[in-house]
Amino acid sequence: MPRFYFDVDDGRMIVEDDEGSELPDLPAAESEARQALGDLARDILRVSTPAPILSINIRDHLGKQLLSVSLTYSVAPAPA
């Protein structure tokens, strides 16, 4: 089973995943990243204002980036 690594980029710093997770394929890794990103965003929003873009970058065992899953945070005034 392939191993995928999930690096978190909060706009200020990148935290590299040194352990990785064995998952059946890239769609399973994407699903894992989506869930983790939602959990991370919720945790950050409870305590502070997040960076404009929060991402989890998925890479393979060779370090090649395969996919990036991102959320954008913005606040805009209501139209007059």
N, CA, C and O of each residue as an XYZ file, in Angstrom:
320
protein
N       0.856     -1.180      0.000
C       0.000      0.000      0.000
C       0.901      1.243      0.000
O       1.875      1.294      0.751
N       0.587      2.245     -0.834
C       1.439      3.436     -0.889
C       1.347      4.287      0.383
O       0.337      4.288      1.087
N       2.434      5.004      0.644
C       2.488      5.917      1.790
C       2.399      7.344      1.265
O       3.109      7.726      0.335
N       1.512      8.124      1.880
C       1.312      9.525      1.513
C       1.692     10.404      2.696
O       1.482     10.042      3.854
N       2.253     11.560      2.382
C       2.675     12.523      3.405
C       1.839     13.783      3.259
O       1.582     14.247      2.148
N       1.418     14.329      4.389
C       0.494     15.460      4.421
C       1.166     16.648      5.097
O       1.244     16.703      6.325
N       1.646     17.589      4.310
C       2.323     18.775      4.828
C       1.308     19.901      4.969
O       0.549     20.184      4.042
N       1.300     20.544      6.138
C       0.338     21.611      6.424
C       1.015     22.962      6.219
O       2.090     23.220      6.761
N       0.371     23.816      5.431
C       0.839     25.183      5.177
C      -0.239     26.136      5.679
O      -1.329     26.213      5.111
N       0.078     26.863      6.755
C      -0.918     27.783      7.325
C      -0.689     29.223      6.889
O      -1.250     30.151      7.472
N       0.133     29.408      5.865
C       0.409     30.749      5.377
C       1.557     31.426      6.098
O       2.097     32.424      5.619
N       1.924     30.895      7.231
C       3.035     31.436      8.015
C       4.215     30.479      8.031
O       5.377     30.886      8.009
N       3.883     29.198      8.069
C       4.924     28.172      8.087
C       4.372     26.874      7.513
O       3.160     26.665      7.440
N       5.288     26.017      7.113
C       4.920     24.700      6.599
C       5.402     23.660      7.597
O       6.570     23.647      7.985
N       4.492     22.795      8.004
C       4.840     21.697      8.908
C       4.841     20.427      8.072
O       3.800     19.981      7.589
N       6.031     19.850      7.910
C       6.154     18.652      7.095
C       5.792     17.408      7.889
O       6.134     17.279      9.065
N       5.108     16.515      7.240
C       4.730     15.225      7.799
C       5.888     14.263      7.567
O       6.174     13.900      6.426
N       6.553     13.851      8.636
C       7.677     12.930      8.521
C       7.247     11.473      8.610
O       8.018     10.575      8.273
N       6.029     11.236      9.060
C       5.547      9.877      9.296
C       4.754      9.311      8.120
O       4.975      8.174      7.703
N       3.840     10.104      7.596
C       3.003      9.654      6.500
C       1.945      8.663      6.941
O       1.901      8.243      8.097
N       1.095      8.301      5.997
C       0.023      7.338      6.237
C      -0.089      6.413      5.036
O      -0.008      6.854      3.889
N      -0.275      5.137      5.307
C      -0.509      4.186      4.233
C      -1.991      4.199      3.883
O      -2.855      3.967      4.729
N      -2.256      4.475      2.620
C      -3.632      4.535      2.128
C      -3.686      3.832      0.780
O      -2.663      3.721      0.104
N      -4.858      3.354      0.376
C      -4.934      2.565     -0.850
C      -4.582      3.323     -2.130
O      -4.003      2.747     -3.051
N      -4.933      4.634     -2.195
C      -4.705      5.364     -3.440
C      -4.830      6.869     -3.189
O      -5.135      7.304     -2.079
N      -4.588      7.655     -4.249
C      -4.641      9.113     -4.138
C      -6.032      9.632     -3.768
O      -6.120     10.563     -2.968
N      -7.127      9.078     -4.309
C      -8.442      9.554     -3.862
C      -8.654      9.355     -2.352
O      -9.292     10.190     -1.710
N      -8.141      8.286     -1.790
C      -8.246      8.078     -0.337
C      -7.406      9.109      0.406
O      -7.808      9.596      1.463
N      -6.243      9.443     -0.144
C      -5.394     10.466      0.470
C      -6.071     11.832      0.398
O      -6.002     12.610      1.350
N      -6.728     12.128     -0.729
C      -7.455     13.390     -0.851
C      -8.574     13.470      0.190
O      -8.765     14.511      0.820
N      -9.297     12.396      0.366
C     -10.368     12.359      1.362
C      -9.819     12.597      2.758
O     -10.405     13.341      3.544
N      -8.705     11.972      3.062
C      -8.047     12.159      4.369
C      -7.641     13.621      4.548
O      -7.834     14.189      5.623
N      -7.081     14.233      3.504
C      -6.651     15.637      3.577
C      -7.843     16.572      3.748
O      -7.766     17.528      4.520
N      -8.938     16.316      3.046
C     -10.143     17.149      3.185
C     -10.656     17.129      4.615
O     -10.977     18.172      5.184
N     -10.730     15.942      5.190
C     -11.216     15.832      6.569
C     -10.268     16.524      7.543
O     -10.713     17.247      8.435
N      -8.967     16.308      7.376
C      -7.984     16.931      8.260
C      -8.010     18.454      8.121
O      -7.875     19.170      9.114
N      -8.183     18.947      6.900
C      -8.220     20.392      6.668
C      -9.432     21.016      7.342
O      -9.326     22.088      7.937
N     -10.571     20.363      7.257
C     -11.772     20.853      7.934
C     -11.588     20.897      9.441
O     -11.969     21.872     10.089
N     -11.004     19.844     10.002
C     -10.752     19.800     11.445
C      -9.776     20.897     11.854
O      -9.981     21.573     12.862
N      -8.717     21.071     11.074
C      -7.711     22.086     11.370
C      -8.308     23.486     11.300
O      -8.061     24.307     12.183
N      -9.079     23.763     10.274
C      -9.709     25.085     10.129
C     -10.638     25.372     11.305
O     -10.630     26.474     11.854
N     -11.425     24.392     11.685
C     -12.345     24.566     12.815
C     -11.556     24.868     14.101
O     -11.942     25.752     14.866
N     -10.471     24.150     14.337
C      -9.659     24.380     15.534
C      -9.035     25.772     15.531
O      -9.011     26.447     16.560
N      -8.530     26.201     14.377
C      -7.909     27.530     14.286
C      -8.953     28.617     14.491
O      -8.698     29.585     15.207
N     -10.124     28.477     13.876
C     -11.167     29.501     13.994
C     -11.660     29.666     15.432
O     -12.152     30.735     15.792
N     -11.541     28.652     16.237
C     -11.958     28.753     17.640
C     -11.062     29.686     18.443
O     -11.505     30.269     19.432
N      -9.805     29.832     18.028
C      -8.858     30.599     18.841
C      -8.267     31.832     18.161
O      -7.729     32.704     18.844
N      -8.353     31.925     16.836
C      -7.745     33.069     16.165
C      -8.290     33.221     14.753
O      -9.127     32.437     14.306
N      -7.806     34.230     14.070
C      -8.146     34.435     12.669
C      -7.114     33.684     11.839
O      -5.914     33.912     11.992
N      -7.560     32.802     10.974
C      -6.599     32.031     10.184
C      -5.945     32.861      9.089
O      -6.393     33.961      8.768
N      -4.898     32.320      8.534
C      -4.281     32.916      7.351
C      -5.296     32.859      6.216
O      -6.225     32.054      6.264
N      -5.134     33.704      5.192
C      -6.096     33.709      4.085
C      -6.237     32.354      3.383
O      -7.320     32.011      2.909
N      -5.157     31.596      3.317
C      -5.218     30.281      2.674
C      -4.583     29.253      3.600
O      -3.472     29.450      4.091
N      -5.284     28.175      3.832
C      -4.812     27.063      4.627
C      -4.791     25.854      3.707
O      -5.797     25.537      3.071
N      -3.633     25.167      3.632
C      -3.494     24.067      2.673
C      -2.876     22.839      3.309
O      -2.098     22.926      4.259
N      -3.238     21.712      2.768
C      -2.537     20.461      3.044
C      -2.038     19.955      1.705
O      -2.820     19.703      0.789
N      -0.730     19.812      1.605
C      -0.098     19.342      0.382
C       0.251     17.871      0.548
O       0.914     17.484      1.510
N      -0.196     17.066     -0.385
C       0.039     15.627     -0.331
C       1.220     15.301     -1.232
O       1.266     15.713     -2.391
N       2.181     14.550     -0.680
C       3.321     14.121     -1.484
C       3.546     12.625     -1.316
O       3.054     12.007     -0.372
N       4.296     12.061     -2.249
C       4.583     10.632     -2.199
C       5.882     10.364     -1.440
O       6.503     11.286     -0.911
N       6.284      9.105     -1.392
C       7.477      8.711     -0.637
C       8.769      9.266     -1.238
O       9.804      9.282     -0.572
N       8.717      9.716     -2.478
C       9.888     10.323     -3.110
C       9.932     11.835     -2.913
O      10.889     12.493     -3.320
N       8.892     12.380     -2.287
C       8.827     13.821     -2.046
C       8.118     14.597     -3.135
O       8.039     15.823     -3.065
N       7.599     13.908     -4.144
C       6.892     14.579     -5.237
C       5.505     15.005     -4.772
O       4.734     14.188     -4.268
N       5.189     16.303     -4.944
C       3.861     16.778     -4.577
C       2.845     16.259     -5.579
O       2.997     16.412     -6.791
N       1.796     15.638     -5.033
C       0.768     15.017     -5.866
C      -0.504     15.838     -5.951
O      -1.177     15.854     -6.982
N      -0.833     16.523     -4.855
C      -2.113     17.208     -4.770
C      -2.055     18.230     -3.650
O      -1.342     18.038     -2.665
N      -2.794     19.304     -3.795
C      -2.930     20.306     -2.744
C      -4.411     20.529     -2.489
O      -5.189     20.757     -3.416
N      -4.788     20.461     -1.222
C      -6.170     20.698     -0.811
C      -6.152     21.976      0.026
O      -5.435     22.044      1.025
N      -6.930     22.994     -0.363
C      -6.857     24.304      0.280
C      -8.227     24.849      0.644
O      -9.237     24.524      0.019
N      -8.234     25.689      1.674
C      -9.406     26.475      2.042
C      -8.997     27.935      2.043
O      -7.887     28.277      2.451
N      -9.893     28.792      1.586
C      -9.647     30.230      1.601
C     -10.540     30.878      2.632
O     -11.737     30.596      2.692
N      -9.957     31.754      3.452
C     -10.699     32.477      4.480
C     -10.702     33.944      4.108
O      -9.649     34.529      3.851
N     -11.901     34.549      4.079
C     -11.977     35.986      3.827
C     -13.200     36.568      4.543
O     -14.181     35.878      4.820
N     -13.098     37.825      4.820
C     -14.197     38.574      5.429
C     -14.430     39.790      4.551
O     -13.491     40.518      4.229
N     -15.672     40.011      4.165
C     -15.996     41.171      3.315
C     -17.258     41.824      3.857
O     -18.167     41.136      4.324
N     -17.316     43.154      3.794
C     -18.526     43.831      4.235
C     -19.688     43.484      3.319
O     -19.504     43.203      2.135
N     -20.877     43.508      3.882
C     -22.076     43.261      3.087
C     -22.273     44.399      2.108
O     -21.931     45.540      2.417
N     -22.818     44.116      0.930
C     -23.064     45.185     -0.032
C     -24.089     46.181      0.537
O     -25.019     45.808      1.252
N     -23.889     47.424      0.201
C     -24.789     48.483      0.710
C     -26.126     48.453      0.039
O     -26.991     49.271      0.350
